[in-house]
Amino acid sequence: MLWQFNLRHLRAVSAVTRLGSISSAAQAISITQPAITQAVARLEQLLGLPLFGRRPDGMEPTAAALQLSARIDAALAYVGSNRVTMAQVRALLALGEVGSYSAAAVLTGLSQPSLHRAIGDLALVLRRAMVERRGRGIAFTDGGRKTLRAFRLARAELEAGLAEMEALKGAETGRIAIGAMPLSRARVLPAAIAAFHRDYPDARISVMEGAWHELVEPLRDGAIDVMVGALRALAPGDDLAQQSLFGDHPVVLGRAGHPALRTAVRDWSARLPVLAGFPWILPETGTPLRAQWARLFDAAGLARPVVPIACGSVMMIRQIMLDSDFLTLLSRDQVTVELEAGWLEVVAELPADTVRDIGLTRRAAWRPTAMQAAFLHHLESAARR
């Protein structure tokens, strides 16, 4: 439905909402009054909702118009130019999704000449090249990548606006896209999703699994709405916001019968040199868990043990450990089944102040719909439990 809209029509509706009359809007955005009247009627027809109450002295925006206009204004701010068309936005987004004009033509049902023309016109409007030839293929320029991200965020705002319009008609059919980092997949996120689905059975939920560095760019692009997992110790940038949900206490794990279990030493300071004598399997350098592990040995003045395998997959770590003397650092929640089955054992408890901050990361400018806000509420409730 999104591509049936016209950016010029959306701009007109926003202006009427802001200024309260068609004549004032026409003057402000340099569109004729008949054209604005037509734009309002067309948008009301597509949405199936009245946007304005007609009065002799002007136009009274409905709740739908007020809500939608906020989304329109945010989207237009990302688009950045009054001369950009929805056809150009669609063409660039399709090209960014599949990487070639031929594949974009298949995706959109548009002809390749139409796509070439739209991208070329967009480059002229914004005064920057979008793509460049690379051998037989194409690549986005720096300006093209910047524009692509802005258009993706504009699309996310308009899709949220459409979901809010459907909600006003009693249909909660929106979408929440979640980036799931390793620890969140164990209990918190599944519990939140199950509870949310019971309340919003028609909502679409998509989960993208990955490490922080794999998910952060899709988050910035608007492809996902929120990431759940270990938070970064340093702020990841002004464009992102972090919210803590709970503190996780990792433990040292090894296979059942691991040699490190044979020592009777239980004092942490005396036990750490024993653990340093074994190889470790841990996530890549730069992750919060790896940083915590390093601090444990640095604080004790011990050389960090060898880490011959860097891996963030709990399933892979488990399988390697079952047939070796590797140690690792994980949350109990991530290996509940393995601990209950007796395949893995807790080799050592860490000092009480060794805590991983688990929470959500979102775009600072993201304004969740009511449905998306309900998901965040379920996530917070699952974390408290």
Rosetta blueprint (number, residue, H / E / L):
1 M L
2 L H
3 W H
4 Q H
5 F L
6 N L
7 L H
8 R H
9 H H
10 L H
11 R H
12 A H
13 V H
14 S H
15 A H
16 V H
17 T H
18 R H
19 L H
20 G L
21 S L
22 I H
23 S H
24 S H
25 A H
26 A H
27 Q H
28 A H
29 I H
30 S L
31 I L
32 T L
33 Q H
34 P H
35 A H
36 I H
37 T H
38 Q H
39 A H
40 V H
41 A H
42 R H
43 L H
44 E H
45 Q H
46 L H
47 L H
48 G L
49 L L
50 P L
51 L L
52 F E
53 G E
54 R E
55 R E
56 P L
57 D L
58 G E
59 M E
60 E E
61 P E
62 T L
63 A H
64 A H
65 A H
66 L H
67 Q H
68 L H
69 S H
70 A H
71 R H
72 I H
73 D H
74 A H
75 A H
76 L H
77 A H
78 Y H
79 V H
80 G L
81 S L
82 N L
83 R L
84 V L
85 T L
86 M H
87 A H
88 Q H
89 V H
90 R H
91 A H
92 L H
93 L H
94 A H
95 L H
96 G H
97 E H
98 V H
99 G L
100 S L
101 Y H
102 S H
103 A H
104 A H
105 A H
106 V H
107 L H
108 T H
109 G L
110 L L
111 S L
112 Q H
113 P H
114 S H
115 L H
116 H H
117 R H
118 A H
119 I H
120 G H
121 D H
122 L H
123 A H
124 L H
125 V H
126 L H
127 R L
128 R L
129 A L
130 M L
131 V E
132 E E
133 R E
134 R E
135 G L
136 R L
137 G E
138 I E
139 A E
140 F E
141 T L
142 D H
143 G H
144 G H
145 R H
146 K H
147 T H
148 L H
149 R H
150 A H
151 F H
152 R H
153 L H
154 A H
155 R H
156 A H
157 E H
158 L H
159 E H
160 A H
161 G H
162 L H
163 A H
164 E H
165 M H
166 E H
167 A H
168 L H
169 K L
170 G L
171 A L
172 E L
173 T L
174 G L
175 R E
176 I E
177 A E
178 I E
179 G E
180 A E
181 M L
182 P H
183 L H
184 S H
185 R H
186 A L
187 R L
188 V H
189 L H
190 P H
191 A H
192 A H
193 I H
194 A H
195 A H
196 F H
197 H H
198 R H
199 D H
200 Y L
201 P L
202 D L
203 A L
204 R E
205 I E
206 S E
207 V E
208 M E
209 E E
210 G L
211 A L
212 W H
213 H H
214 E H
215 L H
216 V H
217 E H
218 P H
219 L H
220 R H
221 D H
222 G L
223 A L
224 I L
225 D L
226 V E
227 M E
228 V E
229 G E
230 A E
231 L L
232 R L
233 A L
234 L L
235 A L
236 P L
237 G L
238 D L
239 D L
240 L E
241 A E
242 Q E
243 Q E
244 S E
245 L E
246 F E
247 G E
248 D E
249 H L
250 P L
251 V E
252 V E
253 L E
254 G E
255 R E
256 A L
257 G L
258 H L
259 P H
260 A H
261 L H
262 R H
263 T L
264 A L
265 V L
266 R L
267 D L
268 W H
269 S H
270 A H
271 R H
272 L H
273 P H
274 V H
275 L H
276 A L
277 G L
278 F L
279 P L
280 W E
281 I E
282 L E
283 P L
284 E L
285 T L
286 G L
287 T L
288 P H
289 L H
290 R H
291 A H
292 Q H
293 W H
294 A H
295 R H
296 L H
297 F H
298 D H
299 A H
300 A L
301 G L
302 L L
303 A L
304 R L
305 P L
306 V L
307 V L
308 P L
309 I E
310 A E
311 C L
312 G L
313 S L
314 V H
315 M H
316 M H
317 I H
318 R H
319 Q H
320 I H
321 M H
322 L H
323 D L
324 S L
325 D L
326 F L
327 L E
328 T E
329 L E
330 L E
331 S L
332 R H
333 D H
334 Q H
335 V H
336 T H
337 V H
338 E H
339 L H
340 E H
341 A H
342 G L
343 W L
344 L E
345 E E
346 V E
347 V E
348 A E
349 E E
350 L L
351 P L
352 A L
353 D L
354 T L
355 V L
356 R E
357 D E
358 I E
359 G E
360 L E
361 T E
362 R E
363 R E
364 A L
365 A L
366 W L
367 R L
368 P L
369 T L
370 A H
371 M H
372 Q H
373 A H
374 A H
375 F H
376 L H
377 H H
378 H H
379 L H
380 E H
381 S H
382 A H
383 A H
384 R H
385 R L
